[in-house]
Amino acid sequence: MKTTDLLPVKMPRPAHRETVFSFLSRCAATWQTTTRQFAYDIGTSLKFIAMQNEVTLRLFAERTKLSPEDLAELMSWTGEKIGNVRMRFREEVFVSRALRNPDVQGCPMCLREDIAAADTSPTAVMVMRGNWLMRDAVLCIRHGHPLVTLWSAVKVDARYDIGANLEAIMLDLQAGAFDRPRQEPSPYDLWLDRRLEDGTDSTALKDHGLFAATTFCRYLGMARLGVDIGPDKERAGAFLAAGFEIAAQGASAIRSEFDRLAARATEPKQGAKTAFGELYSALGQLYTDDPGFTAFRIILRDCILDHWPYAPGELLLGEPVLVRRKHSVSSAAEEIGIGQKLVRQFLIEAGAVQQYDPRPDARLIFDAEQNKALLAEIPTLVGPIAMQDAMGATKMELIALEEEGLLAPRTRIPSVKNVWRIADGEALVAKLLARAARVAADDPSWETLLLARKRTGIGLAKMVHAIDAGSLDVGARQGVAGFHGIVVRLEQLAPLIAAKEAPDPTEGGKLQSAAAFGRSIGLRDNRSFAALMDAGHVPAKARLHPGTKRMQYWMDEADIAAFTARFATPSMLIAETGLHRNTI
């Protein structure tokens, strides 16, 4: 005789949040038979129902008097297969392992409450709730009781034989063997319960899938708290609550927490994996192809690129790095082939890193793009001999050019010997030679700049300025290359000597030449400075120079004040702030 041939017993109604397997088992208990036998009697099997065969589920609904709406609600709390490893659960997409676990969990207080509310067989009234299926559900909101493992079964038909499993634990359940200390629901617990119930979500996680959101909260909490918190469920609850506290606030709070975690990795070999632990592996390996985690992965990736020196082409969280964002002292030194100590000194001088930063070279990072030119330049710097050779100057000529500010070393670091940029010396020589006439090797009316300075006491800077202004001819002595072959006509130095010896031209010394003021603030191209005055942008006074008998611009204190109120130069900023030229 089939169970369905017995006198009709009123079929139970599905309970709130009940799963298909729970309802099937309660129907079987109502008919005083086993779950497996009941499934067989209605024309199917527990295994087929677990496989969610469409015909089988329709037959199950028909024989148990379920409406299409009833079946849909049961399935929403059970999870519907939508692929090999995906399930739809409460209108959200989950990976199957987040809902299907050999360890079946539940709230013992809910089950005892079910028994107390009815006068029939306990297995006919005990309801297994669908929210208990979630791996990241850890607490019963109604009772504040942690969800505990009730039984374990690897085989699906054994796992979902609810009636048999409940029968096996009945005595322990009623004796309180599964009871644990009650807890106050955390904001995470309350949020998850509301979202499962009706989709309500007032947090920044509302735009994220529930599986990705809870999984991310768990891994973020693990990174925040570490993994050694306590027993499994207590530990999982702490992780989820700690992660939710940050994630619920949105991207900005997540990034701030990532920055804090990154800052903890201060040792040379502590990379992103050390700082973020399992979160790094989850976003970079487990869920690399899951679009639900993309937004979280982007935040983490940006943070890592801002805290570690990843080079273009390196793989980070499943994607190749396209542009280097940060360098460390170590990575920069390795890239340009210069010692770390020397590179660090250059970076300190440039203001890229702080002098007393305690971090080791491997963790002392700086902006790669902003310092790209500096790093490219460091290996090209040369010592004084190479500089002299490149510009065709003697040792004394190079010293004089530096003393008068016509050439400046690239760095003032005392321990650095290669301080010169060849391009600077070549540019100065090229500028002077551009105006130079060919001069015979033995022509006595011409003299080198250094010897002319010694003979007349006129500085090299003044002679170069006069050459720029066109008041002093320049020549290139045949057979002598470079700076040492640049000569000036001696007879033209007389006006410069007179100007050097003459008092200030007007107004009792209250004026200074615009050219001199320009040089004092780093403007060595007097023609450009004069163009500003010609156009009326800079106030100045045209006066006849007593030595050269030429009109030139002069400035008083008011003119200088007007200029400094409107304009600034690197030299002015250096004097004002005390910072190095490279930093400015």
Secondary structure, DSSP 8 states (H G I E B T S, - for coil): --GGGSS--------TTB-HHHHHHHHHHHTTS-HHHHHHHTTS-HHHHHTT-HHHHHHHHHHTT--HHHHHHHHHHH-EE-SSSEEEETTEEEEGGGT--SEEEE-HHHHHHHHHT-SS-HHHH---BGGGG-TT--EETTTTEE-EEEEE-SSHHHHT-HHHHHHHHHHHHHHTTT--------HHHHHHHHHHHH----SGGGGS-HHHHHHHHHHHHHHHH-S-SSSHHHHHHHHHHHHHHHHTT-HHHHHHHHHHHHHT--STT--HHHHHTHHHHIIIIITTT-GGGHHHHHHHHHHHHHHS---TT-EETTEE--S--EEEHHHHHHHHT--HHHHHHHHHHHTSS-TT--S-TTT-EEETTTTHHHHHHGGG-B-HHHHHHHHT--HHHHHHHHHTTSS--S---TT-S--B-HHHHHHHHHHHHTT-EEE-TT-TTEEEHHHHHHHH---HHHHHHHHHHTSS-EEEETT--SGGGEEEEGGGGHHHHHHHHS--SSGGGT-EEHHHHHHHTT---HHHHHHHHHTTSS--EEEE-TTT--EEEEE-HHHHHHHHHH---HHHHHHHH---TTT-
